[in-house]
Every structure is written in structure tokens, then in C-alpha cells.
Amino acid sequence: MSTELTTLVREKYGEAALRAGTGSRASCCGSDANCGADPITTGLYSAEQMADVPALALAASLGCGNPTALVSLAPGDVVLDLGSGGGIDVLLSARRVGPTGYAYGVDMTDEMLSLARQNQAAAGITNAEFLKGTIDAIPLPDASVDVVISNCVINLAGDKRAVLREAFRVLRPGGRFAITDVVTRGDLPTAVRESLPLWTGCVAGALDEMAFTALLREVGFTSPSLESVREYTAEDARAILADGGLDADTMAPMVEGHVFSAFVRATKPAVA
Ligand SMILES: C[S@@+](CC[C@H](N)C(=O)[O-])C[C@H]1O[C@@H](n2cnc3c(N)ncnc32)[C@H](O)[C@@H]1O
């Protein structure tokens, strides 16, 4: 990613972490204007999961799906969350894998790391750790992880191939890639693809569904699959476009049906 985009992403999510730290609902995959009613980030976690994490972790949740509800995790598994933000999916995973398992989060934004560590302490979770780093250069050894999760982050990366290659590297043979992200279907208007607010808002940089599974195969994964978990309506498309400062009336019909959240899965072959 260009340095400018990385800086913008870091600034946006740093501010979101600070806002969440005061107890306000952060908004990121989506706009500040839509705070609290963001079509992408709202209503992702069950009441049971919400009760299992500190309120600040929930306030800081900026995902577009719920990978921890969709992937099967077993006691003893080592889980890695790419772009862990305020830590919600790491904390939920740590509980699921139990004391013999471990959950790592990687994030590049200092404010998010500090919020996640605060949430971890509040939750009393000891089998987890938040690492500073970028997801295209993951600070973990080869073949050290059973499951890679991520929630609305890969779209923000400039070099998606590098991110998927790194996910493949850190997974053990037989390990699973199981993430949620915003994905596109067919062409999006150039103005949307080129909008910086819509890049940091998780839409402009989203991979096309076919390109996503092709890239997974290219870096070595087998059985890639992608299923929609939330389709955005015309009204959602209008809210998303308004966040990007674009003419919602003209563009909503060109965006509706082309943007959705997906659960994306793939496996690292058991034998190389
Ligand atoms: C939309 S938020 C999602 C946070 C979290 N996954 C969640 O569901 O609440 C994106 C997060 O990814 C982090 N991030 C974005 N690009 C990154 C990169 N290239 N490397 C590491 N972290 C990144 C941001 O700092 C931010 O915390």
C-alpha cells in the first residue's frame, strides 16, 4: 500500500480506538456520520458473545462479520487474528480454545493495541497476546498457527497477495484460513474505487470474489470458498456512498448488489 494510504488507515483506526476508549461506539468500516447505525459493523455478535467480552471491546468492534461464530475452534488450537483492532475476536477465540490453546492478534495501530491489551486485562484472559506488526509481514514463525481469522481488514491492505502469502506461511500444514471481509461482485464505479474515505471505510479496497479465491489458490491454499454473510441493500449503498462524499442518488444503483460481506475459507494442504 502507498505510504499515504497506510498513514490514513492508521490515523482513522487510531482515532476510532481513542473514541471507543471513551465508551463511544466507534465507526470505521462505515462512517463517523453513521456512528451506531453503520450498515457494515452493526449487529454482528450474539447476546452470549457480547456478555463474554468487556463493553469497551464491543464498542471498539469494527468488523463486518463474525469469524469466531463461523469457524470451528477446538481446545488447544492456536488462533491468529489479522488486524485485531480492539481485540474482540481474539478474546472470544481465547475463551474458545481454552487454557491449552492460545490466541494472537496482530495490528499496526498503537492506539488499537493499547485498547486491546486493556480489554484483555479487563476480561482476565491470559492465553492471548497482541503483537505490533503489519499483516503483510506477520511477526510469528512459519507453521506456528492452526487457524487464521480476520474481520474486515484484508480489504485495507495494499498488497493482498503478500497478506495471503503470510497467512499461508504461518499456518501449520492442515491449518485453516477463515476470515470475514467486505468483498465485491462485478465492477464498481471508478469514483468508488478511487475514494480514499471509502478505502479506509473498507469498501474501495475490497477484493472481487473471484479474485479472492484465485489469489488463495495462487499462494498455495486448497478448497477456497466464499459465502455471503450480509448483502448490502440500496439504502446501505446510499449510506456507504455518502460516507465517501459521493453522489448517492446517481451511484447507489451502480453499487447495490455489488458489495457484500463474506466468510472466506481455505486450507493449507496437510502435506506440502
Ligand atoms: C476495520 S478495523 C477491524 C478491527 C477488528 N478486526 C474488528 O473486527 O473489530 C481494521 C483494523 O485493522 C488494522 N489494520 C489495517 N491495516 C493493517 C495492516 N496492514 N497491518 C496490520 N493492521 C492493520 C487497523 O489498525 C484496525 O485496527
The ligand as a Gaussian input file, in Angstrom:
#p B3LYP/6-31G(d) Opt

LIG

0 1
 C      -11.900000      -2.243000      10.394000
 S      -10.842000      -2.441000      11.756000
 C      -11.251000      -4.094000      12.256000
 C      -10.746000      -4.410000      13.642000
 C      -11.173000      -5.784000      14.178000
 N      -10.803000      -6.844000      13.283000
 C      -12.645000      -5.835000      14.467000
 O      -13.353000      -6.667000      13.909000
 O      -13.096000      -5.030000      15.294000
 C       -9.276000      -2.629000      10.962000
 C       -8.084000      -2.876000      11.900000
 O       -7.010000      -3.389000      11.121000
 C       -5.824000      -2.691000      11.414000
 N       -5.034000      -2.717000      10.171000
 C       -5.388000      -2.219000       8.962000
 N       -4.458000      -2.498000       8.041000
 C       -3.487000      -3.185000       8.685000
 C       -2.244000      -3.765000       8.272000
 N       -1.835000      -3.672000       7.006000
 N       -1.495000      -4.421000       9.181000
 C       -1.926000      -4.508000      10.484000
 N       -3.070000      -3.983000      10.938000
 C       -3.850000      -3.327000      10.046000
 C       -6.267000      -1.320000      11.854000
 O       -5.298000      -0.722000      12.677000
 C       -7.559000      -1.648000      12.599000
 O       -7.315000      -1.923000      13.946000

